[in-house]
Amino acid sequence: MNVNRFEKEDETGYPSVRKAKIVRQTGETSVELELCLDGQGQAQLDIPVPFLSHMLHLFAVHSGCDLTIQASGDIEVDDHHLVEDIGICLGRALYESLGDKVGIRRYGQRYTPMDEALARTVLDFSGRSAFVWQAEFRQDKIGQFSTELVEEFFKSVANEARMALHMAVLYGSNHHHMVEALFKSYAAALREAVTLEHHQRLLSSKGVLE
């Protein structure tokens, strides 16, 4: 996996642009992903998994991040490898773009409704990977997309971003709405957590967030 970070400090001492580009090539997938935390919520997505593309577009809009992805993979087998690897790349881009994490709020939380469904995301850019999932889907697919891949995607993000990520669908009946609420709640919680609020201060009693 190749990583490129782009940052230039402004007069405050913070990076004026926090972004990273991740390139992952395997025998199963090819993913190029660029993430800018300080963006305008723009998305340019070339992903042969339409439902995931829709969800990541929502993620960009509601997180305020700019997200560019060009991806291909062995979807003739199923979508699992590509969905997982895009999650890996997004998590790694989050980790790289945050750098030493000086100044960020670190924590984020959001309850988000989508019509009759309600989702909750609570996260911490602690430098330690943890993932707690409380969501049950009563149907196996949304269109052609396997609902079990939603958990796999976010687990990959949490592991590579070295974050504690707790996600839950509290209730809902429409599965599209339930998953959409999850992505929107994650996006909003992320936006809160990466906000630069503590001037040149690291929010850790240990003095480091790895």
C-alpha positions in Angstrom: 0.0 0.0 0.0 1.4 3.4 -1.0 0.7 6.5 1.0 1.2 10.1 0.1 0.4 12.9 2.6 0.0 16.5 1.5 0.2 19.2 4.2 1.4 22.8 4.5 1.2 24.7 7.7 -0.6 28.1 7.8 0.0 30.9 10.3 -1.7 29.1 13.1 0.7 26.2 12.9 -1.9 23.8 11.8 -1.8 22.0 8.4 -3.8 24.3 6.0 -4.9 21.2 4.1 -5.2 17.8 5.8 -5.3 15.1 3.1 -3.8 11.8 2.0 -3.7 9.6 -1.0 -3.8 5.8 -0.6 -3.0 3.3 -3.4 -3.7 -0.3 -2.7 -3.1 -3.0 -5.3 -3.7 -6.7 -4.5 -4.5 -9.8 -6.6 -8.2 -9.1 -5.9 -8.6 -5.4 -6.1 -7.1 -2.1 -7.2 -8.0 1.1 -5.2 -6.8 4.7 -5.4 -8.4 6.9 -2.8 -7.8 10.5 -2.0 -9.3 12.2 1.1 -9.3 15.8 2.1 -10.6 16.5 5.6 -10.9 20.2 4.9 -13.0 20.0 1.8 -16.3 21.1 0.5 -18.1 17.7 0.6 -17.3 16.9 -3.0 -17.2 13.3 -4.2 -15.7 11.8 -7.4 -16.4 8.1 -7.3 -15.7 5.4 -9.8 -16.7 2.2 -8.0 -18.5 -0.8 -9.6 -20.6 -1.2 -6.5 -23.5 1.3 -6.9 -24.9 1.1 -3.4 -21.6 1.7 -1.8 -20.9 4.5 -4.2 -24.2 6.1 -3.1 -23.4 5.7 0.6 -19.9 7.2 0.1 -21.3 10.2 -1.7 -23.6 10.8 1.3 -20.5 10.4 3.5 -18.6 13.1 1.7 -21.6 15.5 1.7 -22.3 15.1 5.4 -18.7 15.0 6.6 -17.5 17.9 4.6 -14.7 15.9 3.3 -13.6 15.7 -0.4 -13.4 12.1 -1.5 -12.0 10.7 -4.7 -12.0 6.9 -5.4 -11.1 4.9 -8.4 -11.6 1.2 -7.7 -12.0 -2.1 -9.4 -12.0 -5.7 -8.3 -13.2 -9.2 -8.6 -16.9 -8.4 -8.2 -17.8 -11.3 -10.4 -17.0 -13.4 -7.3 -18.9 -11.0 -5.0 -18.5 -7.4 -3.7 -16.7 -8.5 -0.4 -13.1 -7.9 -1.4 -13.6 -4.5 -3.0 -15.9 -3.2 -0.2 -13.4 -4.3 2.5 -10.4 -2.8 0.6 -12.1 0.5 0.1 -12.8 0.5 3.8 -9.1 -0.2 4.5 -8.0 2.7 2.2 -10.5 5.1 3.8 -9.4 4.2 7.3 -5.7 4.6 6.3 -6.4 7.9 4.7 -8.1 9.2 7.8 -5.1 8.1 9.9 -2.5 9.7 7.6 -4.4 12.9 7.1 -4.8 13.5 10.8 -1.1 13.4 11.4 -0.2 14.0 15.0 -3.8 14.9 15.9 -2.8 18.1 17.6 -5.8 20.4 18.0 -8.6 18.0 17.0 -11.7 17.5 19.2 -10.8 13.8 19.0 -14.3 12.6 20.0 -17.5 12.7 17.9 -21.0 11.5 18.4 -24.2 11.8 16.4 -27.7 10.4 16.4 -29.1 10.6 12.8 -32.6 9.8 11.6 -33.5 8.7 8.1 -37.2 8.8 8.0 -38.4 5.9 10.3 -34.8 4.7 11.0 -32.4 6.0 13.7 -28.7 5.4 13.9 -26.0 6.3 16.4 -22.3 6.7 16.0 -19.8 7.5 18.7 -16.1 7.6 17.9 -12.7 8.4 19.3 -9.5 8.9 17.4 -7.6 7.3 20.3 -4.8 5.6 18.3 -6.3 2.2 19.3 -8.5 0.2 17.1 -11.9 -0.9 18.6 -15.1 -1.7 16.9 -18.5 -2.3 18.4 -21.5 -3.0 16.1 -25.1 -3.2 17.1 -27.2 -3.5 14.0 -29.4 -6.3 12.8 -30.7 -6.6 9.3 -33.6 -8.8 8.6 -32.9 -9.1 4.9 -29.7 -10.3 3.2 -29.6 -7.7 0.4 -30.4 -4.2 -0.6 -30.8 -4.5 -4.3 -27.7 -6.5 -5.2 -25.7 -5.3 -2.2 -25.2 -7.7 0.7 -26.2 -6.0 4.0 -23.5 -7.9 5.9 -20.8 -5.9 4.0 -21.9 -2.7 5.9 -20.3 -4.1 9.1 -17.2 -5.3 7.2 -16.7 -1.9 5.7 -16.9 0.0 8.9 -14.7 -2.6 10.7 -12.0 -2.0 8.1 -12.3 1.7 8.5 -12.0 1.5 12.3 -9.0 -0.8 12.2 -7.0 1.2 9.7 -7.9 4.6 11.2 -6.9 3.3 14.7 -10.1 4.6 16.1 -12.7 3.4 18.6 -15.9 3.2 16.6 -19.3 2.3 18.2 -22.2 2.1 15.8 -25.8 1.1 16.3 -29.1 1.1 14.4 -31.6 1.8 17.2 -34.7 1.0 15.1 -36.0 1.1 11.6 -37.9 -1.0 9.1 -36.6 0.1 5.7 -33.1 -1.4 5.2 -31.9 1.3 2.8 -32.9 3.9 5.4 -31.1 2.0 8.2 -27.8 1.8 6.3 -28.1 5.4 5.1 -28.7 6.6 8.7 -25.5 4.8 9.7 -23.4 6.4 7.0 -24.8 9.8 7.8 -24.3 9.5 11.5 -20.7 8.3 10.9 -20.0 11.3 8.6 -21.4 13.8 11.1 -19.6 12.3 14.1 -16.3 12.3 12.1 -16.8 15.9 11.1 -17.1 16.8 14.8 -14.1 14.7 15.8 -11.6 16.1 13.3 -12.6 19.8 13.9 -9.6 21.8 15.0 -10.7 23.3 18.3 -7.8 23.1 20.8 -5.1 25.5 19.7 -1.8 23.6 19.5 -3.0 21.2 22.2 -3.2 17.4 22.1 -6.3 16.1 23.9 -4.5 13.3 25.7 -3.2 13.1 29.3 -0.5 10.8 27.9 0.7 13.5 25.6 0.4 11.3 22.5 -2.3 9.9 20.2 -0.6 7.3 18.0 
